[in-house]
Amino acid sequence: MDKLLETVKVGIADMNIVKTPNLIRTSGLGSCVGVVVFDLSFGIAGLAHVMLPDSSLAKGAAFNSAKYADTAIRELVSCMSKNGARSSCLKAKIAGGAQMFQFSSGSDLMRIGPRNVEAVKKELAILKIAILAEDVGGNSGRTIEFNPKTGKLNIRTVNKGEFVI
């Protein structure tokens, strides 16, 4: 009997993994970056909804590793490895990192979207995970859904409609 298809939803500053035939989705990607890491040979994928580039400014006991590019991707890869993914086979697709608001000051602190994209790319490079496709920047929010069986990332935006990378 076929298992029912389930779509696992990942919230803001959250992460999760799925195995085929299930899908994984996150919405509300403005300046946040959706990082999908996958091993197609095992039909496993992970998704992190990264909110900020760097955990070094994090304070307090309620530290959330899924919130930051530098900690979320490492934890996601670790979780995937524990569930059968081979680190040598991991690939990535990323989306988001929009500049949602226009600021007159050129302050780097206000460039959250572009800084998130840079931080995600840096972390994936350190882990030697190739980015096969991306849809980043611009000024529209996105919803993404990944299928670990096909490797297709479906992206919906307000301005550009729906497309697949």
Secondary structure as GFF3:
##gff-version 3
##sequence-region A 1 165
A	DSSP	beta_strand	7	10	.	.	.	ID=ss1
A	DSSP	beta_strand	15	19	.	.	.	ID=ss2
A	DSSP	beta_strand	23	29	.	.	.	ID=ss3
A	DSSP	beta_strand	33	39	.	.	.	ID=ss4
A	DSSP	beta_strand	44	50	.	.	.	ID=ss5
A	DSSP	three_ten_helix	55	57	.	.	.	ID=ss6
A	DSSP	three_ten_helix	65	67	.	.	.	ID=ss7
A	DSSP	alpha_helix	69	82	.	.	.	ID=ss8
A	DSSP	three_ten_helix	87	89	.	.	.	ID=ss9
A	DSSP	beta_strand	91	96	.	.	.	ID=ss10
A	DSSP	three_ten_helix	108	110	.	.	.	ID=ss11
A	DSSP	alpha_helix	112	126	.	.	.	ID=ss12
A	DSSP	beta_strand	130	136	.	.	.	ID=ss13
A	DSSP	beta_strand	142	147	.	.	.	ID=ss14
A	DSSP	beta_strand	152	157	.	.	.	ID=ss15
A	DSSP	beta_strand	161	164	.	.	.	ID=ss16
###
